[in-house]
Amino acid sequence: DRRELVLMAGRATYMMATRQTAAAGTAFQAIVERYPETPNVHYAYGVFLLLEQPDKAIEQFKRELALQPNHAASLLQIAYEYLTEKNAEAALPWARQALEAAPNSFGAHKALGDALLETGDIEGALRELQAAARLAPDSPSTRLSLARAFQRAGLTDDATREREEFARLDRLLRTTRDGAQSV
């Protein structure tokens, strides 16, 4: 009974992956129009919109949350988008909700840690970023955020250690990539 939805989603995702942006946008809109009450439809469209139309992406994530109030991925996307826009105050409640929805998610701990750091709660930021690092010890971005938090806390030795770990992990990650992102 979900065959048509799956086929439509597959086509839209393929078009997105092959950078057929206009066609992908049309395909995602068709899915949203045909299946507006289906879980994850608005989320998928929001992910597509993130790069070029972040405000519309946030609208789609909020529509997903109307269907699934504890949709951790939508909560995280909103928090991270506000962090990208340098609006940590707006990101904070979304990051807190994401952590409530997914307490074992390193991404939720990191988002909350980054938001707390940018709003001046250094102690809270350290607590959340250290939790994120325990959950995902190989995450370079978490190590970089943790280094910034330690630096702001005046713990320069810890900050140096985390920067060195970031550099090691980043170098390791880049050696596994091809193209422009490689070492």
Secondary structure as a PSIPRED ss2 file (coil, helix, strand):
# PSIPRED VFORMAT (PSIPRED V4.0)

   1 D C   1.000  0.000  0.000
   2 R C   1.000  0.000  0.000
   3 R H   0.000  1.000  0.000
   4 E H   0.000  1.000  0.000
   5 L H   0.000  1.000  0.000
   6 V H   0.000  1.000  0.000
   7 L H   0.000  1.000  0.000
   8 M H   0.000  1.000  0.000
   9 A H   0.000  1.000  0.000
  10 G H   0.000  1.000  0.000
  11 R H   0.000  1.000  0.000
  12 A H   0.000  1.000  0.000
  13 T H   0.000  1.000  0.000
  14 Y H   0.000  1.000  0.000
  15 M H   0.000  1.000  0.000
  16 M H   0.000  1.000  0.000
  17 A H   0.000  1.000  0.000
  18 T C   1.000  0.000  0.000
  19 R C   1.000  0.000  0.000
  20 Q C   1.000  0.000  0.000
  21 T H   0.000  1.000  0.000
  22 A H   0.000  1.000  0.000
  23 A H   0.000  1.000  0.000
  24 A H   0.000  1.000  0.000
  25 G H   0.000  1.000  0.000
  26 T H   0.000  1.000  0.000
  27 A H   0.000  1.000  0.000
  28 F H   0.000  1.000  0.000
  29 Q H   0.000  1.000  0.000
  30 A H   0.000  1.000  0.000
  31 I H   0.000  1.000  0.000
  32 V H   0.000  1.000  0.000
  33 E H   0.000  1.000  0.000
  34 R H   0.000  1.000  0.000
  35 Y C   1.000  0.000  0.000
  36 P C   1.000  0.000  0.000
  37 E C   1.000  0.000  0.000
  38 T C   1.000  0.000  0.000
  39 P C   1.000  0.000  0.000
  40 N C   1.000  0.000  0.000
  41 V H   0.000  1.000  0.000
  42 H H   0.000  1.000  0.000
  43 Y H   0.000  1.000  0.000
  44 A H   0.000  1.000  0.000
  45 Y H   0.000  1.000  0.000
  46 G H   0.000  1.000  0.000
  47 V H   0.000  1.000  0.000
  48 F H   0.000  1.000  0.000
  49 L H   0.000  1.000  0.000
  50 L C   1.000  0.000  0.000
  51 L C   1.000  0.000  0.000
  52 E C   1.000  0.000  0.000
  53 Q C   1.000  0.000  0.000
  54 P H   0.000  1.000  0.000
  55 D H   0.000  1.000  0.000
  56 K H   0.000  1.000  0.000
  57 A H   0.000  1.000  0.000
  58 I H   0.000  1.000  0.000
  59 E H   0.000  1.000  0.000
  60 Q H   0.000  1.000  0.000
  61 F H   0.000  1.000  0.000
  62 K H   0.000  1.000  0.000
  63 R H   0.000  1.000  0.000
  64 E H   0.000  1.000  0.000
  65 L H   0.000  1.000  0.000
  66 A H   0.000  1.000  0.000
  67 L H   0.000  1.000  0.000
  68 Q C   1.000  0.000  0.000
  69 P C   1.000  0.000  0.000
  70 N C   1.000  0.000  0.000
  71 H C   1.000  0.000  0.000
  72 A H   0.000  1.000  0.000
  73 A H   0.000  1.000  0.000
  74 S H   0.000  1.000  0.000
  75 L H   0.000  1.000  0.000
  76 L H   0.000  1.000  0.000
  77 Q H   0.000  1.000  0.000
  78 I H   0.000  1.000  0.000
  79 A H   0.000  1.000  0.000
  80 Y H   0.000  1.000  0.000
  81 E H   0.000  1.000  0.000
  82 Y H   0.000  1.000  0.000
  83 L H   0.000  1.000  0.000
  84 T H   0.000  1.000  0.000
  85 E C   1.000  0.000  0.000
  86 K C   1.000  0.000  0.000
  87 N C   1.000  0.000  0.000
  88 A H   0.000  1.000  0.000
  89 E H   0.000  1.000  0.000
  90 A H   0.000  1.000  0.000
  91 A H   0.000  1.000  0.000
  92 L H   0.000  1.000  0.000
  93 P H   0.000  1.000  0.000
  94 W H   0.000  1.000  0.000
  95 A H   0.000  1.000  0.000
  96 R H   0.000  1.000  0.000
  97 Q H   0.000  1.000  0.000
  98 A H   0.000  1.000  0.000
  99 L H   0.000  1.000  0.000
 100 E H   0.000  1.000  0.000
 101 A H   0.000  1.000  0.000
 102 A C   1.000  0.000  0.000
 103 P C   1.000  0.000  0.000
 104 N C   1.000  0.000  0.000
 105 S C   1.000  0.000  0.000
 106 F H   0.000  1.000  0.000
 107 G H   0.000  1.000  0.000
 108 A H   0.000  1.000  0.000
 109 H H   0.000  1.000  0.000
 110 K H   0.000  1.000  0.000
 111 A H   0.000  1.000  0.000
 112 L H   0.000  1.000  0.000
 113 G H   0.000  1.000  0.000
 114 D H   0.000  1.000  0.000
 115 A H   0.000  1.000  0.000
 116 L H   0.000  1.000  0.000
 117 L H   0.000  1.000  0.000
 118 E H   0.000  1.000  0.000
 119 T C   1.000  0.000  0.000
 120 G C   1.000  0.000  0.000
 121 D C   1.000  0.000  0.000
 122 I H   0.000  1.000  0.000
 123 E H   0.000  1.000  0.000
 124 G H   0.000  1.000  0.000
 125 A H   0.000  1.000  0.000
 126 L H   0.000  1.000  0.000
 127 R H   0.000  1.000  0.000
 128 E H   0.000  1.000  0.000
 129 L H   0.000  1.000  0.000
 130 Q H   0.000  1.000  0.000
 131 A H   0.000  1.000  0.000
 132 A H   0.000  1.000  0.000
 133 A H   0.000  1.000  0.000
 134 R H   0.000  1.000  0.000
 135 L H   0.000  1.000  0.000
 136 A C   1.000  0.000  0.000
 137 P C   1.000  0.000  0.000
 138 D C   1.000  0.000  0.000
 139 S C   1.000  0.000  0.000
 140 P H   0.000  1.000  0.000
 141 S H   0.000  1.000  0.000
 142 T H   0.000  1.000  0.000
 143 R H   0.000  1.000  0.000
 144 L H   0.000  1.000  0.000
 145 S H   0.000  1.000  0.000
 146 L H   0.000  1.000  0.000
 147 A H   0.000  1.000  0.000
 148 R H   0.000  1.000  0.000
 149 A H   0.000  1.000  0.000
 150 F H   0.000  1.000  0.000
 151 Q H   0.000  1.000  0.000
 152 R H   0.000  1.000  0.000
 153 A C   1.000  0.000  0.000
 154 G C   1.000  0.000  0.000
 155 L C   1.000  0.000  0.000
 156 T H   0.000  1.000  0.000
 157 D H   0.000  1.000  0.000
 158 D H   0.000  1.000  0.000
 159 A H   0.000  1.000  0.000
 160 T H   0.000  1.000  0.000
 161 R H   0.000  1.000  0.000
 162 E H   0.000  1.000  0.000
 163 R H   0.000  1.000  0.000
 164 E H   0.000  1.000  0.000
 165 E H   0.000  1.000  0.000
 166 F H   0.000  1.000  0.000
 167 A H   0.000  1.000  0.000
 168 R H   0.000  1.000  0.000
 169 L H   0.000  1.000  0.000
 170 D H   0.000  1.000  0.000
 171 R H   0.000  1.000  0.000
 172 L H   0.000  1.000  0.000
 173 L H   0.000  1.000  0.000
 174 R H   0.000  1.000  0.000
 175 T H   0.000  1.000  0.000
 176 T C   1.000  0.000  0.000
 177 R C   1.000  0.000  0.000
 178 D C   1.000  0.000  0.000
 179 G H   0.000  1.000  0.000
 180 A H   0.000  1.000  0.000
 181 Q H   0.000  1.000  0.000
 182 S C   1.000  0.000  0.000
 183 V C   1.000  0.000  0.000
